[in-house]
Amino acid sequence: MNHKLFGAAAWLAIPLLTCLLLGNAQSHGQDKKSDSKASSEKKVDDGKKATTKKPKREKPRGRLPAYFGSVVSEKQRDEIYEIQAGYQEDLDKLIAQVVELKAERDSAVEAVLSEEQLEEVQKLRDEARAKLKKKISDSASEKTTEAKASKSSDN
């Protein structure tokens, strides 16, 4: 396959998969909670992720597409869950393939850099991670402070 054609196909597939994932994650007007993933991921000490299979449910369930919850009957809801379950394995495989391709691409891109450049990139990544952690931490503590202030003003 031509590299340009493959690159274009990959760039088109990524937004499509993202939309599918985000569409699955929406829960406007839903009564039931979702468990759309067939496996849960646990971090392993070496930084890789391990997957563990959850037992299959007798009755499939998931999340309905946006705005479906208040419109469909219970029978239709069950049919939609069956359809979603039928596609989930293929979607999981495609997502894994995209993750693998991105890792291969990133390795190829990093191979272009010298050792010094790689060290500098890693330093910049670490700094960005530290800033993000600080921002998240500050945001969480700000929310906690606001919640405490709100509680005390209610009393």
N, C-alpha and C positions, 0 to 999 in steps of 0.2 A: 504494500500500500504506500502511495506517495506520502512523504513526510508532511507536505503542506496540507494535503487532504486529510491526513490523520489528525493533524493539529487543529484544523477547522472543525472536524467532527468532535474532537475532545472538548473544544471550547463551546460547542453547541450542546453537548451532553451534560456538562457540568451545571449550567443554569437549569436544565430540565430536571436533573436529579435533585437539585436544591429546591426547586418549586414543588416537586413531589414530596420531598421530606417536610418542607414547611407546611404544605397543604395537609399532610398527615398530622402535624403537630398542633393544628388549630382546633379549638374546641368551643366554638361559639354556640351557646345554648345547649350544651350537652348535659345529659342527666348522669351518665355513667362515666367513670374514670377509665382511662385507657391503659392497656398494656400491649402496645402494638409491636414491641420488639420481642423476638423469639428467644433472645438470650440477653443476659446482663453482662456488663463488662466490669472487671475488677482490675485495678492497677496492680502490677507485679513490681517487685523491687527493682528490677533491671530496666524499668521504664516501658516495657511492652505491655500490651493488654491481653488478658486471658478471658476467654468467653466460657460461660457455663450455660448449659441448656436448661431452660425451665420446663417443667412438665406441661404437656399439652392440655389445654382446657377442653372440657367436654363441649362447651358452647363457645365459639369464637366471639371475641369482642374487640373493640378498638375505638377509634374516634371517627365520627362521621365527618364528612366534608363540612365546611363552614355553612351555616344556616340550614342544614338538613335536619337538625335535632327536633325542631318544633314542627316539621312538616311531614316526616315519614311515620308510617305505622310501625308497630313492633315487628311485624313480619318483614317489612322492607328493611328495617334496621338490621335484622338478622341476616338478610340476603346481602346487604352491603358489607357487613362484617365478614361474611364468607368470601365475597369477591376480594376484599382487601387482604384477607389471609392467603388467598390463592396467589396474589401478586407479591406478597411480602418477601418470600424466599428469593425470587428473581431480583427484586429491588435490593435486597441485602447483598447479593452476589455482585450486582453492578456497582454498588457503593464501595464494596471492598476492592473491586477492580479500579475504580477511580482513585481510591486512597493509595493503592499500589502504584498506579501510573504516576501520581503526584510525587511519591517517594522516589521513584526511578528518575523522574525529571529533575527533582531537587538534587539528587546525587550527581547527575550529569552536569548540572549547572555548577555545583560546588567543585567538581573536578577541574573546572576551568581556572579556579583561583589558586594562588600560591598558598603555602603554609601560613605566611604572615597575614595574607588577606583573609584566610579562613579564621584565624585567631581574632582578627579585628571584627569580622562579621559575628562571631560567637560572643564577643564582648558587647557589641551593640545589641544583640538579641537578649543577653542577660540583663542589660540596663533597661531595655524596654519591658521585659518581664517584671523587673523590680518596680518600675514605675506603675505598671498595671496593677500589681499586687497592692501597692500603696494606695492607689486610687480606689480600688475595691474596698480595702480596709477602711479608708477614710469615709467612703460612702456608707459602709455598713455602720460605722460608729456614729455617723451623722444621723442615720435613720433611727438608731437606738436612742440617741439623745432627743430626737424629735418625738419619738414614741413616749419616752419618759415625761417630756414636757407636756405632751397631750394628756397623759394620764393624770398628772398633777393638776392640770387646769380643769379637768373634769371633776376632780374631787373638791 
